[in-house]
C-alpha cells in the first residue's frame, strides 16, 4: 500500500513538473509577444508624431494659399455673382442632378483646357 502511494506521489510530482515547465514556456512566449507589441506601439507613436508634424507643415495657410494660386483658376467674387434664394429655379430632383453633373463636367473641361 505504501508503495502505491509513493508511486502516485512520484507520478504526481512528474505531472506537476511537466505542467510547470509548460506554463513557464507559455509565459515566456507571451512575454516576448508583449515586448514585441510594446515595440510596435512605440514605433507607431513615433510615426504618428512625424505624420502630425508633416500634416501641420502641409496645412500651413501660406503654403495652401500659394498652391491655390498656382493650381486653381480662382477669381475674386463679383457682386453680380451673388444670388438670392428667389433666383434659384424650381427643378425636379432628377433634372437638378442632371443639370448639376453637366455644369460640373463643363467647368472641369474649362479648367483642364485652361491649364494646357
For each residue, the residues with C-beta under 8 A, 3 or more apart:
1: 4 5
2: 5 6
3: 6 7
4: 1 7 8
5: 1 2 8 9
6: 2 3 9 10
7: 3 4 10 11
8: 4 5 11 12
9: 5 6 12 13
10: 6 7 13 14
11: 7 8 14 15
12: 8 9 15 16
13: 9 10 16 17
14: 10 11 17 18
15: 11 12 18 19
16: 12 13 19 20
17: 13 14 20 21
18: 14 15 21 22
19: 15 16 22 23
20: 16 17 23 24
21: 17 18 24 25
22: 18 19 25 26
23: 19 20 26 27
24: 20 21 27 28
25: 21 22 28 29
26: 22 23 29 30
27: 23 24 30 31
28: 24 25 31 32
29: 25 26 32 33
30: 26 27 33 34
31: 27 28 34 35
32: 28 29 35 36
33: 29 30 36 37
34: 30 31 37 38
35: 31 32 38 39
36: 32 33 39 40
37: 33 34 40 41
38: 34 35 41 42
39: 35 36 42 43
40: 36 37 43 44
41: 37 38 44 45
42: 38 39 45 46
43: 39 40 46 47
44: 40 41 47 48
45: 41 42 48 49
46: 42 43 49 50
47: 43 44 50 51
48: 44 45 51 52
49: 45 46 52 53
50: 46 47 53 54
51: 47 48 54 55
52: 48 49 55 56
53: 49 50 56 57
54: 50 51 57 58
55: 51 52 58 59
56: 52 53 59 60
57: 53 54 60 63
58: 54 55 63
59: 55 56 63 64
60: 56 57 63 64
61: 64 65
62: 65 66
63: 57 58 59 60 66 67
64: 59 60 61 67 68
65: 61 62 68 69
66: 62 63 69 70
67: 63 64 70 71
68: 64 65 71 72 74
69: 65 66 72 74
70: 66 67
71: 67 68
72: 68 69
73: 111 114
74: 68 69
75: 78
76:
77: 81 82
78: 75 81
79: 82
80:
81: 77 78
82: 77 79
83: 87 88
84: 87
85: 88
86:
87: 83 84
88: 83 85
89:
90:
91: 95 96 99
92: 95 96
93: 96 97
94: 97 98
95: 91 92 98 99
96: 91 92 93 99 100
97: 93 94 100 101
98: 94 95 101 102
99: 91 95 96 102 103
100: 96 97 103 104
101: 97 98 104 105
102: 98 99 105 106
103: 99 100 106 107
104: 100 101 107 108
105: 101 102 108 109
106: 102 103 109 110
107: 103 104 110 111
108: 104 105 111 112
109: 105 106 112 113
110: 106 107 113 114
111: 73 107 108 114 115
112: 108 109 115 116
113: 109 110 116
114: 73 110 111
115: 111 112
116: 112 113
